[in-house]
């Protein structure tokens, strides 16, 4: 049930434009018999309600997102053309808007975005376990819809603000973050309106969560090793959850109905199974207890393994280098998390431990407590 008493039959009409309902026959998956247990998958499945109609809804949703993305790109292109034609005052305004300054309210908004990303990931996980045998309660579905819609509104606000501040507009609309925003926003709204659709593409949100975290830690100025560990953990979560969502959808959808017989098109993947498969694959452990069966799932697994090997290798090398530099007294200076604009004192030159001791004793002497600058952090640049 949608979170409002409003029917929008026009949405079904628009979806029919992209992929007509007649393109997919209704082939509902049946339970396996005991004699056929060797050739089909064990029931009951978490997703045993799936049929070719689910492929229909997913393709419709994907094409709807693509149509919105194309429309946004056209608008951005026309905007850029109008700005170039005007040149004078319009160009000056665009130049001012293009300045990249990270203000406090932008940091607060990024914190809200991080929180909403986690919430929409949770709603995706809850939706993934709804079945015909165990349907989601109306109150639960309404709560999931409201969370996704509030998240879509927040993400849309960020999308519009970022698009307004970027020049040229077309370059922003084709960036990774902007495309992921369109996919997640459009799919979340469409699924909330039309209960016949399966799952939104909100499992892609963790990627944008990493982008928000990069901006936050760059301003907070945490110690380099702490910052790198935090970013690596979020990057790892983003990679695992995003690939898990992709595997969950592909393996439960199976191959397209035109590719294989109906009884061979499905694999009983829950979202937890997908997360487990991604974890053991990218960590190169590879138990082999779970593996993709669909063609698209196997292709995605190959891409994921390559990305996982590169990710673990690069992150391990970065963290090891930062830790080694910190032990040697090198690396980036951090003002104890007080921000890059916090005041500090730099001591440089031929600094010995005796001269540094004498300087610190004089600087922190109680007689200077009333003077400006007393108690600032000291950064030593020596050989």
PyMOL commands that set and color helices and strands:
alter all, ss='L'
color gray80, all
select helices_A, chain A and resi 9-18+21-23+52-86+89-97+104-128+138-165+169-173+176-193+202-220+224-253+262-264+271-282+295-327+353-363+366-368
alter helices_A, ss='H'
color red, helices_A
select strands_A, chain A and resi 344-348+377-381
alter strands_A, ss='S'
color yellow, strands_A
deselect
rebuild
show_as cartoon
